[in-house]
């Protein structure tokens, strides 16, 4: 037990008519838990993912600024490759910050990730272009991406553990779904900023300085997120865990769950980052104007927010496995026909429909996945285990997704290549989901 922890008493009764719509307004109010408890987690998650996805949305402009190449495709490939660099340090962040959260508490770990993401965002905002300072520019950007990856690698485990430990046992899915929903908020806000920037600025202004504005706005939100997290209670309580449930021994003892968790995260990661890539895909492959392409990003964020909460609510009622599995099966089956339809009849309604469908199915499944995994791990490795599984899954596949699909489209000449990649990884993930035990009725030991 953390000696400095402040205990929190959580009532265990709630209205039977709780719904996702109610949760979106007051995720913690129905049980007498202050809204700021969940808001602190959501705000921090959203801020950290906002910065990360903003890079993906403005990859075309960032590539031209920092990574000059002989062709526009070469510049874009360099830009998305550096996007992937941010995933290299995620496993390290998962191990170090996750272990810190299991030892010192969830709250100090989440304060640390906010500080790290601030450093990375500051660098992205202020670094001069390649034309101004030469090779120093891409080197600084790479270092910023490494710091951001370290922060995000250590964020998901402690924040997800905090959410399920704060929740009444019959609403852990709904609470944990705010982890995925906060990523939707980040995507939505980044997309709205992108639409505004493209609508208000000329292409030259956007290329020169406009793409930096969303990063600068993210810096303005840091004090709010930091203040909210300082006011959070601690949830790491209970008697000392057995030696087989902590540290390296605990991770080894639960290695099967962690390996399956990596495979579960694999499919959601690929479909999520293909969804985030749709802005670049719409501009470079489908030749849509940037303003319309960025509108697809807004739909991805909105669908992720709504359907992540719906997935959390459904998995509290029907169990984790069916809500994880069936949307993933639907993703494997529907993504290729949806892409082929969009390619054959490119239009704004179809672009928005395809991106919304992919984001909705991903969020439904992901909302259930991010509660099932920590529920299956003991308190002593809950944050570390989820952090490692998430960081490894996202690093191996999320970090390479944009580069892989950009290369596949160029190498094969097939604009439907991203759909094949999503379908194949979804099949692997569905099999891993089948192998996981159901955890809805599982009691947390503390």
C-alpha positions in Angstrom: 0.0 0.0 0.0 1.3 3.5 -0.8 2.0 5.2 2.4 0.9 8.6 1.0 -2.2 7.4 -0.6 -5.6 8.9 0.3 -8.3 6.3 0.5 -11.5 6.8 -1.4 -14.8 5.3 -0.5 -16.8 4.2 -3.5 -20.5 3.3 -3.2 -21.6 0.1 -4.9 -25.1 0.9 -6.0 -26.3 2.6 -9.1 -29.4 3.2 -11.2 -30.3 0.3 -13.4 -31.1 2.7 -16.2 -27.6 4.0 -16.6 -26.8 4.7 -20.3 -23.9 5.9 -22.4 -25.7 9.1 -23.1 -25.9 9.8 -19.3 -22.3 8.9 -18.9 -21.1 11.4 -21.5 -22.6 14.1 -19.4 -21.7 12.9 -15.9 -19.5 9.8 -16.0 -19.0 9.8 -12.2 -21.9 11.7 -10.8 -24.4 8.8 -10.5 -22.4 7.1 -7.8 -21.4 10.2 -5.9 -17.8 10.2 -7.2 -16.7 13.7 -8.2 -16.6 14.3 -11.9 -13.1 15.6 -11.6 -11.8 12.1 -10.9 -12.7 10.8 -14.3 -12.2 14.3 -15.9 -8.6 14.3 -14.8 -7.9 11.0 -16.5 -9.8 11.9 -19.6 -8.1 15.4 -19.9 -4.7 13.9 -19.6 -5.3 11.1 -22.0 -6.9 13.4 -24.5 -4.0 15.9 -24.3 -1.3 13.3 -24.8 -3.1 11.5 -27.7 -4.1 14.9 -29.2 -0.4 15.8 -29.8 0.4 12.4 -31.2 -2.5 12.2 -33.7 -2.0 15.9 -34.7 1.3 14.8 -36.2 -0.4 12.1 -38.2 -3.0 14.6 -39.6 -0.4 17.1 -40.7 2.1 14.6 -41.9 2.2 16.0 -45.4 3.1 19.5 -44.2 5.5 18.3 -41.5 7.3 16.2 -44.2 7.9 19.2 -46.4 9.1 21.3 -43.4 11.6 18.9 -41.9 12.3 16.1 -44.4 13.0 17.5 -47.9 13.2 14.8 -50.5 13.4 14.4 -54.3 9.7 13.6 -54.6 6.6 14.5 -52.6 6.1 10.7 -51.9 9.7 10.5 -50.5 9.0 13.4 -48.2 5.8 11.9 -47.0 7.5 8.5 -46.4 10.2 10.2 -44.3 7.5 12.0 -42.3 5.4 8.9 -41.5 8.6 7.0 -40.7 9.4 9.6 -38.1 5.8 9.3 -36.9 6.7 5.6 -36.3 9.8 6.7 -34.3 7.5 7.9 -31.6 6.5 4.2 -31.1 10.0 3.0 -30.6 10.2 4.4 -27.0 6.7 3.2 -26.0 7.7 -0.2 -24.6 10.4 1.5 -22.5 7.8 4.0 -21.2 5.4 1.1 -20.6 8.0 -0.8 -18.5 9.4 2.2 -16.5 6.3 4.2 -15.9 4.0 1.2 -15.6 6.3 -0.3 -12.9 6.4 3.1 -11.2 2.6 3.2 -11.1 2.4 -0.2 -9.6 5.0 0.7 -6.9 4.4 4.4 -6.1 0.8 4.9 -7.3 -1.3 5.7 -10.3 -1.4 9.4 -9.6 2.4 10.2 -9.6 2.8 8.1 -12.8 0.1 10.1 -14.6 1.6 13.4 -13.5 5.0 12.2 -14.9 3.5 11.4 -18.3 1.9 14.9 -18.6 5.3 16.5 -17.9 7.0 14.3 -20.6 4.3 15.0 -23.3 4.8 18.7 -22.6 8.5 18.6 -23.5 7.7 16.8 -26.8 4.9 19.2 -27.8 7.1 22.2 -27.0 9.7 20.9 -29.4 7.3 20.2 -32.2 5.9 23.8 -31.8 9.1 25.7 -31.8 11.7 23.7 -33.9 12.7 25.7 -37.0 12.5 24.2 -40.5 15.2 22.2 -42.3 15.7 25.2 -44.5 16.5 27.4 -41.5 18.8 25.1 -39.4 19.6 22.1 -41.6 20.0 18.6 -40.2 19.4 19.9 -36.6 15.7 20.2 -37.4 14.9 16.5 -38.2 17.1 15.4 -35.3 15.1 17.6 -32.8 11.8 16.3 -34.3 13.0 12.7 -33.8 14.0 13.4 -30.2 10.6 15.0 -29.6 8.8 12.0 -31.0 10.9 9.7 -28.7 9.9 11.7 -25.6 6.2 11.7 -26.7 6.4 7.9 -27.2 7.9 7.4 -23.8 4.9 9.4 -22.3 2.2 7.6 -24.2 3.8 4.2 -23.5 3.5 4.9 -19.8 0.1 6.5 -19.9 -2.4 3.8 -20.9 -1.6 1.3 -18.1 -1.8 3.6 -15.1 -4.8 5.5 -16.4 -6.8 2.4 -17.3 -5.9 0.8 -13.9 -7.1 4.0 -12.2 -10.4 4.0 -14.0 -11.3 0.4 -13.2 -10.2 0.8 -9.6 -12.3 3.9 -9.3 -15.4 2.3 -10.7 -18.2 0.3 -9.1 -17.8 -3.4 -10.1 -20.8 -3.4 -12.4 -19.6 -0.3 -14.3 -15.9 -1.0 -14.8 -16.5 -1.3 -18.6 -18.1 2.1 -18.8 -15.5 3.8 -16.7 -12.6 2.1 -18.6 -14.2 3.0 -21.9 -13.2 6.6 -21.2 -9.7 5.6 -22.0 -10.7 5.0 -25.6 -13.2 7.8 -25.6 -10.5 10.3 -24.6 -8.6 9.2 -27.8 -11.7 10.0 -29.7 -11.8 13.5 -28.1 -8.2 14.0 -29.1 -8.9 13.0 -32.7 -12.0 15.1 -32.9 -10.4 18.3 -31.5 -7.3 17.8 -33.8 -9.6 17.3 -36.8 -11.6 20.4 -36.0 -8.4 22.4 -35.7 -7.3 21.0 -39.0 -10.5 22.0 -40.7 -10.3 25.5 -39.3 -6.7 25.9 -40.3 -7.3 24.7 -43.8 -10.4 26.9 -44.2 -8.8 30.1 -42.9 -5.2 29.9 -44.3 -3.8 29.7 -47.7 -1.7 26.6 -48.7 1.4 28.7 -48.3 0.5 29.9 -44.8 -0.5 26.4 -43.7 2.8 25.0 -44.9 4.8 27.9 -43.4 3.4 28.1 -39.9 -0.3 27.0 -39.8 0.3 23.4 -39.0 2.1 24.4 -35.8 -0.9 26.2 -34.3 -2.7 23.0 -33.1 0.5 22.0 -31.3 0.7 25.4 -29.6 -2.9 25.2 -28.5 -2.1 21.8 -26.9 0.5 23.5 -24.8 -2.1 26.0 -23.5 -4.1 23.0 -22.1 -1.3 21.5 -20.2 -1.8 23.5 -17.0 -5.5 22.5 -16.8 -4.7 18.8 -17.2 -1.8 19.0 -14.7 -4.1 20.8 -12.1 -6.8 18.2 -12.5 -4.4 15.3 -12.0 -2.9 16.9 -8.9 -6.4 16.8 -7.4 -6.9 13.1 -8.1 -7.1 10.6 -5.2 -4.9 7.5 -5.2 -6.4 4.0 -6.0 -3.4 1.8 -5.3 -4.6 0.3 -2.0 -4.7 -3.0 -0.3 -2.4 -5.4 1.5 1.0 -6.2 -0.2 0.6 -8.5 -3.1 2.1 -12.0 -3.2 5.6 -12.2 -4.8 4.2 -14.2 -7.7 1.9 -11.2 -8.5 4.4 -8.4 -8.6 7.5 -7.4 -10.7 9.2 -9.6 -13.2 7.9 -12.8 -11.5 4.3 -11.5 -11.8 4.7 -10.6 -15.4 6.2 -14.1 -16.2 3.4 -15.8 -14.2 0.8 -14.0 -16.3 2.7 -14.1 -19.6 -0.1 -15.9 -21.5 -2.5 -13.1 -20.7 0.0 -10.4 -21.7 0.9 -12.2 -25.0 -2.8 -12.5 -25.9 -3.3 -8.8 -24.9 -0.6 -7.8 -27.4 -2.5 -9.7 -30.1 -5.8 -8.2 -29.1 -4.3 -4.7 -29.3 -2.8 -5.5 -32.7 -6.0 -5.4 -34.7 -7.4 -2.3 -33.0 -4.1 -0.5 -33.4 -3.9 -1.1 -37.1 -7.5 -0.2 -37.8 -7.2 2.9 -35.6 -4.1 4.2 -37.3 -5.5 3.4 -40.8 -8.5 5.5 -39.7 -6.2 8.3 -38.6 -4.3 7.9 -41.9 -7.5 8.6 -43.9 -6.7 12.3 -44.0 -3.4 11.7 -45.8 -5.0 8.8 -47.9 -7.8 11.1 -49.0 -5.3 13.8 -50.1 -2.6 11.7 -51.7 -4.5 8.7 -53.1 -8.1 9.8 -53.7 -7.1 13.4 -54.5 -9.6 15.1 -52.3 -9.1 18.7 -51.3 -7.4 19.0 -47.8 -10.5 20.6 -46.3 -12.7 17.7 -47.2 -10.0 15.2 -46.2 -9.7 16.7 -42.7 -13.5 16.5 -42.4 -13.0 12.7 -42.4 -10.8 13.1 -39.3 -13.6 14.9 -37.5 -15.9 11.9 -38.1 -13.2 9.5 -36.9 -13.0 11.4 -33.6 -16.7 11.7 -33.1 -17.4 8.0 -33.9 -14.6 6.9 -31.5 -15.9 9.0 -28.7 -19.5 7.8 -29.1 -18.9 4.1 -29.8 -16.2 3.7 -27.2 -18.6 4.7 -24.5 -21.3 2.5 -26.1 -18.8 -0.4 -26.1 -18.1 0.1 -22.4 -21.8 0.2 -21.5 -22.6 -2.9 -23.6 -19.7 -4.9 -22.1 -21.0 -4.2 -18.6 -24.4 -5.7 -19.7 -23.4 -8.6 -22.0 -19.8 -9.4 -21.1 -16.3 -8.4 -22.4 -15.8 -11.1 -25.0 -18.8 -10.6 -27.3 -18.4 -6.9 -27.4 -14.7 -7.3 -28.2 -15.1 -10.0 -30.7 -18.1 -9.3 -33.0 -17.1 -5.7 -34.0 -13.6 -7.1 -34.8 -15.1 -9.8 -37.0 -17.2 -7.2 -38.8 -14.1 -5.1 -39.4 -12.4 -8.1 -41.0 -15.4 -8.7 -43.3 -16.5 -5.2 -44.2 -13.3 -3.1 -44.5 -12.3 -4.3 -48.0 -15.7 -3.9 -49.6 -16.0 -0.5 -48.1 -12.6 0.6 -49.5 -13.4 -0.8 -52.9 -16.7 1.1 -53.0 -14.9 4.3 -52.0 -12.3 3.9 -54.7 -14.8 3.1 -57.4 -17.1 6.0 -56.5 -15.1 8.6 -54.6 -17.4 11.1 -53.0 -17.6 13.0 -49.8 -20.5 11.0 -48.3 -18.7 7.7 -49.0 -15.4 9.0 -47.6 -17.2 10.0 -44.4 -19.2 6.8 -44.2 -16.1 4.5 -44.6 -14.0 6.4 -42.1 -17.0 6.4 -39.6 -17.6 2.7 -40.1 -14.0 1.8 -39.4 -13.7 4.1 -36.4 -17.0 2.9 -34.9 -16.2 -0.8 -35.1 -12.7 -0.2 -33.7 -14.0 1.9 -30.8 -16.7 -0.7 -29.9 -14.2 -3.4 -29.7 -11.5 -1.3 -28.1 -13.7 0.0 -25.3 -14.3 -3.6 -24.1 -10.6 -4.7 -24.7 -9.1 -2.0 -22.4 -11.2 -3.1 -19.5 -10.8 -6.9 -20.0 -7.0 -6.9 -20.0 -6.4 -5.0 -16.7 -9.2 -7.0 -15.1 -7.3 -10.2 -15.8 -4.1 -8.9 -14.2 -3.4 -8.7 -10.4 -3.0 -5.3 -8.7 0.8 -5.6 -8.4 1.4 -5.7 -12.2 -1.9 -4.3 -13.5 -0.4 -1.0 -14.8 2.9 -2.6 -15.9 1.2 -5.5 -17.7 -1.3 -3.4 -19.6 1.4 -0.8 -20.4 3.8 -3.3 -21.8 1.1 -5.1 -23.8 -0.3 -1.9 -25.2 3.1 -0.3 -25.9 4.5 -3.4 -27.6 1.3 -3.9 -29.7 1.1 -0.3 -30.7 4.8 0.0 -31.3 5.1 -3.0 -33.5 2.0 -2.3 -35.6 0.7 1.2 -34.9 4.1 2.8 -35.5 4.5 1.0 -38.8 1.0 1.2 -40.1 1.2 4.5 -41.9 4.5 3.7 -43.4 3.4 0.2 -44.4 0.2 1.3 -46.1 1.9 4.2 -47.9 4.6 1.8 -49.2 2.0 -0.9 -50.1 -0.1 1.6 -52.2 3.0 2.7 -54.0 4.5 -0.8 -54.5 1.3 -2.6 -55.6 -0.5 0.3 -57.3 -3.6 -0.9 -55.4 -5.3 1.8 -53.4 -7.2 -0.8 -51.5 -4.0 -2.1 -49.8 -4.9 -0.5 -46.4 -8.1 -2.6 -46.3 -6.2 -5.8 -46.8 -3.9 -4.9 -44.0 -6.8 -4.1 -41.7 -8.6 -7.4 -42.6 -5.6 -9.6 -42.1 -4.7 -8.2 -38.7 -8.3 -8.3 -37.5 -8.5 -12.1 -38.1 -5.4 -12.5 -35.8 -6.9 -10.3 -33.2 -10.3 -12.1 -33.3 -8.5 -15.5 -32.6 -6.7 -13.9 -29.6 -10.0 -12.5 -28.2 -11.5 -16.0 -28.4 -8.7 -17.3 -26.2 -9.1 -14.7 -23.5 -11.3 -15.7 -20.5 -14.4 -13.6 -19.7 -13.7 -11.1 -16.9 -17.0 -9.2 -16.3 -17.7 -11.0 -13.0 -14.1 -11.1 -11.9 -13.5 -9.2 -8.6 -10.5 -7.0 -8.2 -8.5 -8.2 -5.3 -8.5 -4.8 -3.6 
